[in-house]
Structures are given as C-alpha cells and as structure tokens.
C-alpha cells in the first residue's frame, strides 16, 4: 500500500487551501490553474445530472493528499493496523 499512497502523493495534486468542504475542488482548480469558482459551478452542474458525482467527490476526498501530504485513507488504515495485534501463531 505504501507504493499506492506514494504514487498519489507524486501526482502533485493536493486538496486546496481555499476549501469550503474537503478542498477537493480547490485542489483541482489549483492543479488546472483555473478559478475555483468555475470548478465549483461545474461540479454543481454535474450534481444535477444523474450520476455518481457525490461518490466521486467523496473518493477524491479520501485519496487526494492535504497540503501537508497526509491522506485520509492512509491515516485510517494505519490506525486500524495499530489496533490489531499479531495474528494467531500455530
């Protein structure tokens, strides 16, 4: 899994500092070098169409790194693995 999260970090995409909710749209706007308002309006228009726009936003939120580089899914999986002890031994 470390390679997966490293690949995501190396993409250069970060959740934006000008965030309203999760910062995903602000991060996409920064990467595309466009005004965040255009990206937000585009996303709202996509939400009006039948399709998984909200699910895609949620997936991006847990996978795209924050400005400091931490990834929500990676943090969640790390916390789960800490709570587990060593497996059964035979």
C-alpha positions as CSV (number, residue, x, y, z in Angstrom):
1,X,0.0,0.0,0.0
2,X,2.9,2.4,0.5
3,X,3.6,2.4,-3.2
4,X,0.0,3.3,-3.9
5,X,0.0,6.3,-1.5
6,X,3.4,7.4,-2.7
7,X,2.1,7.4,-6.3
8,X,-0.8,9.5,-5.2
9,X,1.5,12.0,-3.5
10,X,3.8,12.2,-6.5
11,X,0.9,13.3,-8.8
12,X,1.3,16.8,-7.4
13,X,-2.5,17.1,-6.7
14,X,-3.3,18.4,-3.3
15,X,-6.6,19.4,-1.6
16,X,-6.7,23.1,-1.8
17,X,-6.1,25.7,0.9
18,X,-9.2,27.7,-0.3
19,X,-11.6,24.9,0.8
20,X,-15.2,25.0,1.6
21,X,-15.7,21.4,2.5
22,X,-13.0,18.9,1.8
23,X,-10.9,21.1,-0.5
24,X,-11.1,18.7,-3.5
25,X,-12.5,21.2,-6.0
26,X,-10.0,23.9,-4.8
27,X,-7.2,21.4,-5.3
28,X,-8.4,20.5,-8.8
29,X,-8.7,24.2,-9.7
30,X,-5.2,24.9,-8.5
31,X,-3.8,22.0,-10.5
32,X,-5.7,23.1,-13.6
33,X,-4.7,26.8,-13.0
34,X,-8.3,28.0,-13.2
35,X,-10.5,29.9,-10.8
36,X,-12.0,27.7,-8.1
37,X,-15.5,29.3,-8.7
38,X,-15.6,27.8,-12.2
39,X,-14.8,24.3,-10.9
40,X,-17.4,24.6,-8.1
41,X,-20.1,25.7,-10.6
42,X,-19.1,22.8,-12.9
43,X,-19.4,20.3,-10.1
44,X,-22.8,21.7,-9.1
45,X,-23.9,21.2,-12.7
46,X,-22.6,17.7,-12.7
47,X,-24.6,17.0,-9.5
48,X,-27.8,17.9,-11.3
49,X,-27.2,15.2,-13.9
50,X,-27.9,11.6,-13.0
51,X,-24.6,10.1,-12.0
52,X,-22.2,9.4,-9.2
53,X,-20.7,13.0,-8.8
54,X,-21.0,12.9,-5.0
55,X,-19.4,9.5,-4.7
56,X,-16.5,10.6,-6.9
57,X,-16.1,13.7,-4.7
58,X,-16.0,11.5,-1.6
59,X,-13.5,9.1,-3.1
60,X,-11.3,12.0,-4.2
61,X,-11.5,13.5,-0.7
62,X,-10.2,10.3,1.0
63,X,-7.5,9.8,-1.6
64,X,-6.1,13.2,-2.5
65,X,-3.4,14.4,-0.1
66,X,-3.9,17.5,2.1
67,X,-1.5,20.4,1.8
68,X,0.7,18.8,4.4
69,X,0.8,15.5,2.5
70,X,-1.4,13.3,4.7
71,X,-4.0,11.1,3.1
72,X,-7.2,10.4,5.0
73,X,-7.4,6.7,3.8
74,X,-3.8,6.1,4.7
75,X,-4.3,7.5,8.2
76,X,-7.4,5.4,8.6
77,X,-5.7,2.2,7.6
78,X,-2.7,3.0,9.8
79,X,-5.0,3.4,12.8
80,X,-6.7,0.1,12.1
81,X,-3.4,-1.8,11.8
82,X,-2.2,-0.3,15.1
83,X,-5.2,-1.7,16.9
84,X,-4.6,-5.2,15.6
85,X,-2.1,-7.4,17.4
86,X,0.0,-10.1,15.9
87,X,-2.0,-12.8,14.2
88,X,-2.5,-16.2,15.7
89,X,0.5,-18.4,15.8
90,X,0.4,-22.1,15.2
